[in-house]
Amino acid sequence: MHVETKDADRAQDEDDRLRRSAEAALDADPSDAKAWSILGILLRRAGKLEEAIACHRRGLEHAPGDGGLCGSLWTNLGNALTEAGRLAEGVAAQEEAFRHEPGSRTVLFNRVVAFRKAGRYADALAAIDLAIGENGGPTPLLRWERALARLQIGDYVHGFDDYEARRQIPSYHARPTSMPPWDGRPLDGRRVFVTTEQGFGDALLVARYLPMVRKAGGRLIYECHSELRRVLSGLAPDDWVAWGAPAPPCDVEVSQMTLPLLFRTTLASVPPPVPLTVPAEAREKAAWRLGGREPGTLRVGIVWSGRSSFADNARRATRLMPFLRLAEIPGVRLYSLQKGPPEAELDALGPAGRLVVPLGPHMEDFADTAAMIERLDLVVMTDSSVAHLTGSLGTPVWNLVQHVPYWIYGFTGERTPWYPSMRLFRQGPDLDWAPVFARVREALHEEVRRRAAHGAPTEGPP
C-alpha cells in the first residue's frame, strides 16, 4: 500500500507539471492545439469530463486539418465522450480519429473500446480483428477486450479462453502464482489451491464450480473472504485460507475465475448456483429484526449501490430516491439491504426514512444478509454482490442493469442462465435510469395485483 501511495504521488506531481506547462503554453499562444489536448487529458484523469470535452474541442478548432495531432485530439475527445456516457458521440469521434490516423495503434484500440461500451459488439469484434492485424498479433489488452465482447454475446467457448489474458495486463490485480497451474485434468488426490480474485459477487458466482473441482479428485484448499466464510461453509473444503494470506502447501493452483474455462462452460451448460448455508443464529437475528408480517403486504428489499471502490460502480449504481417511489404502491414495504457509505442516504431522508426499514446495521456478513433475504418476497436492486447472493438463494430478484452490464447478463432479454430466479431490467443506450424505474414500478404494480388475485407470489425459487 505504501508503494502504491508513492506511485500515486509521483503521478500527481507529473500531472501538476504537465498542467503548468500547458497553461504557460496557452498564456503564450491561446491557439496551441497540443496544449489544449494536454489539458483535456488531465481533466479527464481528474474526472472532469465535460471540461475535458470542451478543451479537446477547442484544440480541434486550432489543429491542422489532418495529421497526427488531429487524430490524437479526436481519439482523446472520443475517450472523454464515452466516459461521460455520450456513447454515440464517442464512437463518432473515434471514427473521425480513425479517418485521420488509420494505422495508429492507440486510435485502433480506443475505437474498439468505444464500440464495446456503446454495446456495438459486432463492430467491436471487427475493430479488434483490424487492430490485431496492425499489431502483428493479439496484445493482452486486445484479447481482454475481445473476451468482454465475446462473453457479452454468449460466445463462451472462445470468450473464456481470451479471458485468461487478464493476467498479462499490468493494471490487473490478482494473487501472484506460486505453484503450477491446474489444467483441468483429474487431480488424483493432489492438493489444489483455488484462489480468489475480483469481488464478492464473483466469488459467489463461481462457487458453483468448487464441488466440480472436488469431483475431479482433488483435495480442495479454498481462499475465501471472511465476509463469505459462513455462507459458503457448506462447500466444506479440506482447508480454508483467508483472503490475502500466504499461499499454503499445495500441488497445483487455479484462480476461481479460470474455472468456467476449465469446465468448458457454454450457455447451455452453466451449472446451477451453489447451495448456500444460512446459520441458525443469522436466521434468529433476521426473525427478530423483521418481525411479523403485515397481512397483505409484499416485502421488497432494495439496494442502490455496490461497493464504492469498484471502478465501474458509478455507472451501475443509482441513488436511493428513485426506489422510494416503489413505496407509493399500496401493499409494498421496503427494506434496505444497502451497506457502506450509501447508507447515509437513509439518514438524510429525515421523517421520510420511516418508509424504508434499514437492515444494513444488522448485517455483519453475507450469512446475515442471506437470512434477511430469506424473509423477503423480492429484492429490487442495481447490480452488486447482493444480486449474486439473492440469485444463489433462489429468491426472486429484479436486477436493474446498466446498458453494457456484467457479461453474465448478456446484451438482451430478461433472463440469465446463471440465476434462474433473476429478472433483468435493462438500461438503454441513453444511460437513463428513469425508464428503467418506470418499468419496475409497472411490474411491481402487476406483481401486487397478481398476489392479491392468487394469494401467493407469482415468482419464486425455481
URLINGI-V83582 format. One record per backbone hydrogen bond with DSSP energy under -1.0 kcal/mol. NH is the residue of the N-H (numbers start at 0). CO is the residue of the C=O. If there is no record, write none. Layout:
BEGIN
{{NH/CO} {NH/CO}}
END
This chain:
BEGIN
{{4/0} {5/1} {6/2} {7/3} {8/4} {9/5} {10/6} {11/7} {12/8} {13/9} {14/10} {15/11} {16/12} {17/13} {18/14} {19/15} {20/16} {21/17} {22/18} {23/19} {24/20} {25/21} {26/22} {27/23} {28/24} {31/28} {32/30} {35/31} {36/32} {37/33} {38/34} {39/35} {40/36} {41/37} {42/38} {43/39} {44/40} {45/41} {46/43} {47/42} {48/46} {51/47} {52/48} {53/49} {54/50} {55/51} {56/52} {57/53} {58/54} {59/55} {60/56} {70/66} {71/67} {72/68} {73/69} {74/70} {75/71} {76/72} {77/73} {78/74} {79/75} {80/76} {81/77} {82/78} {83/79} {84/81} {85/80} {86/84} {89/85} {90/86} {91/87} {92/88} {93/89} {94/90} {95/91} {96/92} {97/93} {98/94} {99/95} {100/96} {103/100} {107/103} {108/104} {109/105} {110/106} {111/107} {112/108} {113/109} {114/110} {115/111} {116/112} {117/113} {118/115} {119/114} {120/118} {123/119} {124/120} {125/121} {126/122} {127/123} {128/124} {129/125} {130/126} {131/127} {132/128} {133/129} {134/130} {136/131} {142/138} {143/139} {144/140} {145/141} {146/142} {147/143} {148/144} {149/145} {150/146} {151/147} {152/148} {153/150} {154/149} {155/153} {158/154} {159/155} {161/157} {162/158} {163/160} {164/161} {165/162} {166/163} {167/164} {168/165} {171/168} {181/252} {186/215} {188/216} {189/186} {191/218} {192/251} {193/220} {194/253} {202/198} {203/199} {204/200} {205/201} {208/205} {209/206} {212/208} {213/209} {214/210} {216/213} {217/212} {218/189} {220/191} {221/238} {222/193} {223/240} {227/224} {231/227} {232/229} {234/231} {235/232} {237/219} {238/219} {240/221} {242/223} {244/241} {250/190} {251/190} {252/179} {253/192} {255/194} {257/254} {261/257} {262/258} {263/260} {264/259} {268/265} {276/230} {282/278} {283/279} {284/280} {285/281} {286/282} {287/283} {288/284} {289/285} {290/286} {296/293} {297/330} {299/332} {300/377} {301/334} {302/379} {309/306} {312/309} {314/311} {315/311} {316/312} {317/303} {322/319} {323/319} {325/322} {326/323} {327/324} {328/325} {331/328} {332/297} {334/299} {335/356} {336/301} {342/339} {343/340} {344/341} {345/342} {347/343} {348/345} {349/346} {351/348} {352/349} {353/350} {354/351} {355/352} {356/333} {358/335} {361/358} {362/359} {365/226} {368/364} {369/365} {370/366} {371/367} {372/368} {373/369} {374/371} {375/372} {376/298} {377/298} {378/395} {379/300} {380/397} {381/302} {382/399} {386/383} {388/384} {389/385} {390/386} {391/387} {392/388} {394/389} {396/420} {397/378} {398/422} {399/380} {400/424} {408/405} {409/406} {418/415} {421/418} {422/396} {423/413} {424/398} {426/400} {430/427} {436/432} {437/433} {438/434} {439/435} {440/436} {441/437} {442/438} {443/439} {444/440} {445/441} {446/442} {447/443} {448/444} {449/445} {450/446} {451/447} {452/448} {453/449} {454/450}}
END
